[in-house]
Every structure is written in structure tokens, then in C-alpha cells.
Amino acid sequence: MKHKLALIGFGTVGQGLCEILLSKKEHLKIIHNFDYDIVAISDLLKGSVYSPTGLDIRKILDMAKSTQSLNEYKSEAEVHTGWDALRTIKDSNADIVCELAYTDIKTGQPATDHCRVALKAGKHVVTSNKGPAALFYKELNEIAKKNSVNFLIEGTVMSGTPVLNLAQNTLAGNNITAIKGILNGTTNYILTNMENGLEYEDVLKDAQNLGYAEADPTADVEGFDALAKVTILANVLMGENLKPADIPCKGISQITLNDIEQAKKEGKRWKLIGEIKKEGDNVIASVSPMMIELSHPLAGVSGANNAITFSTDLMGDITINGAGAGRTETGFSILTDILEINRY
């Protein structure tokens, strides 16, 4: 079966996915028996184009790089332009919708509506959007099951580093009793460099210049990005139905060089930690700065990298360390979910 893909959102992740699909096309066909056409792309700023027989993705990427609107796409094949996201989802012949649009993490919109419409139309959804996954995972997963399709979200926690796949597939059969992780690269970069004697504000400016932190870094430094990921982990892997507002959250903006030095004296290191643990019949989740023993695997995770330790009954502690963001990395996370759909 040749899958037909629709991309809702064509920013960094969408373009990264297209670049991977082009470069790996023959490899994916030979090794994974996966063939595809990208039939539709809809982006609020870049325009929209749909062709039932497939788009010329090299041409599309060139148009995006030149800031040319996708509404200007020309082809001898049947082409429709100017559709909004919801019409693209409903009226295109795509069987997999890659939801890569902007999300307001407080409301989950407009990405959640995109996911709902696609799933109700009997189309698989793969997304790296934290909003729908953190706020509406249970609802969306139930809609998917009702319509015999998949709602897959690997890229929402640590980009292309396979956290959910590891826990649900490779560690299947284990009872995961606790999850502890460094889930935000910006804060880890800041804390790593503060150990070299740099003040918080100076390192934050450096992180902004390097593109690790936004002009408004609140979501990172106050822990809200990590909070969304902790919510997803608790709901997907621990069977909870938590909202971000249910989980205590504290960021790193109050950590000083004196705090850093005190941790060094105690043989420890500060990290912003997202934690989920089972206590009897309850699941307790939190986000806060913690002093971690240097012997713990998370203590050695430096720079903008992320990592998670799963505590299990059969395998003890398992730690995975890797990139938590990036154009290629997040594009790869979407590919892994698409290949998962292709297997069945």
C-alpha cells in the first residue's frame, strides 16, 4: 500500500520530515516496504496545496526556502490551492495526517481540532505537538480506537529520541514504577554553563543567541515545557488522566551561583527534573530543580541534551540520552510513527 500523507504545518519540522523522506525514499521502500506520496500541505503562513496524485516535494521545499506561497504551486496534474487546514484534512485523500502546526499549550489549539477532525474522518494522526498530547491524550486516543486508526505522539517528549517507543515496545512486560528525566534542553544548557561560573542572565542571553531559548524564555526556564512532557508521560505510560495544572511546577530562574557551588561541595549537580512515581495506588508527578548525585546517569547529561531514567521491576533502571529538539531529530520522530502505522 502506498500511503498518502498530508502535512498540517510546514515549518521546521515539516520541512525536516520532507528532507528525510526524499533522502531515504529508496531505503524506506527496500528495507521497510514503505512507499508514499505527500498529497497535501497546509500552512497558515506559507499557503496550502493539494494534489491527489502527489506533490513534487523538491519543488515545494524550494518554494518554502524562497518564501514563495504554496498557493502558487503549478502542475499538469490536478491541483487545489488555498484550502484551510480543516478542509485539507477532511477533503484530501490522505490516510495519514502529520499535525505539525503551531499549538497554544494552554488550550491545545488549533492542533487539537486538527487531530479530532482527522481521527473522526478515519485518518491516522502523527504529531510532535505537545498541546493535544498533554491536554487531550485520553480523548483523542479513544476517538482513534473508535475509528480504528492510530494517534501517535513519539516526538512530543524528546523529539527523535525514542522515549515512548522504548517504554511501550522495548520494555513491554516491565512494570515502570518511576520516571525521572531532564526534559528541557535550554535549562540543561543554562545549568551546565553556570557550573563554569557564569551568571544565570549571561548564560540565558547566550542560549537565546544560539537559538536554544526563545526571546521570551518563560516556557523553558519556568518549567512549563517540561511540565507538558511530564503530563504526557504520566498519561501515556502510567495510565493517568492528568492536566498540567494538576502537577506542581517550579523552574530554574531562582538558581544562583551560590546554589551551584553548594551542590558541588555535596558531590551533586543541579538539574531541572521532571519526575513521575508510583506511591501505592497513587501516581505523583512534579517538575522542579533537584540536586542529583554525580553517580546518577542524569548528572552526566550536559549541554542541551535530554535524558530519561525508567525504573522497572525486571530491568532495574534504564536511561536513554539524546537530542530533545531539532529539525532533523523531530522530523525523524514523525517518520518513526509513520513507519509504525505502515507495519500493520
C-alpha positions, 0 to 999 in steps of 0.5 A: 500500500502506498500511503498518502500523507498530508502535512498540517504545518510546514515549518521546521519540522515539516520541512525536516520530515520532507528532507528525510523522506526524499533522502531515504525514499529508496531505503524506506521502500527496500528495507521497510516496504514503505512507499508514499506520496505527500498529497497535501500541505497546509500552512497558515503562513506559507499557503496550502496545496493539494494534489491527489496524485502527489506533490513534487516535494523538491519543488515545494521545499524550494518554494518554502526556502524562497518564501514563495506561497504554496498557493502558487504551486503549478502542475499538469496534474490536478491541483487545489490551492488555498484550502484551510487546514480543516478542509485539507484534512477532511477533503484530501485523500490522505490516510495519514495526517502529520499535525505539525502546526503551531499549538497554544499549550494552554488550550491545545489549539488549533492542533487539537481540532486538527487531530479530532477532525482527522481521527473522526474522518478515519485518518491516522494522526502523527504529531510532535505537538505537545498541546493535544498530547498533554491536554487531550491524550485520553480523548483523542486516543479513544476517538482513534480506537473508535475509528480504528486508526492510530494517534501517535505522539513519539516526538512530543517528549524528546523529539527523535529520541525514542522515549515512548517507543522504548517504554511501550515496545522495548520494555513491554512486560516491565512494570515502570514504577518511576520516571525521572528525566531532564526534559528541557534542553535550554535549562540543561544548557543554562545549568551546565554553563553556570557550573563554569561560573557564569551568571544565570542572565549571561548564560540565558542571553547566550542560549537565546543567541544560539537559538536554544531559548526563545526571546521570551524564555518563560516556557523553558526556564519556568518549567512549563515545557517540561511540565507538558512532557511530564503530563504526557508521560504520566498519561501515556505510560502510567495510565493517568488522566492528568492536566498540567495544572494538576502537577506542581511546577517550579523552574530554574530562574531562582538558581544562583551561583551560590546554589551551584557551588553548594551542590558541588561541595555535596558531590551533586549537580543541579538539574531541572527534573521532571519526575513521575512515581508510583506511591501505592495506588497513587501516581505523583508527578512534579517538575522542579530543580533537584540536586542529583548525585554525580553517580546518577546517569542524569548528572552526566547529561550536559549541554542541551541534551535530554535524558530519561531514567525508567525504573522497572521491576525486571530491568532495574533502571534504564536511561536513554540520552539524546537530542530533545529538539531539532529539525532533523531529530523531530522530523525523524520522530514523525517518520518513526510513527509513520513507519509504525502505522505502515507495519500493520 
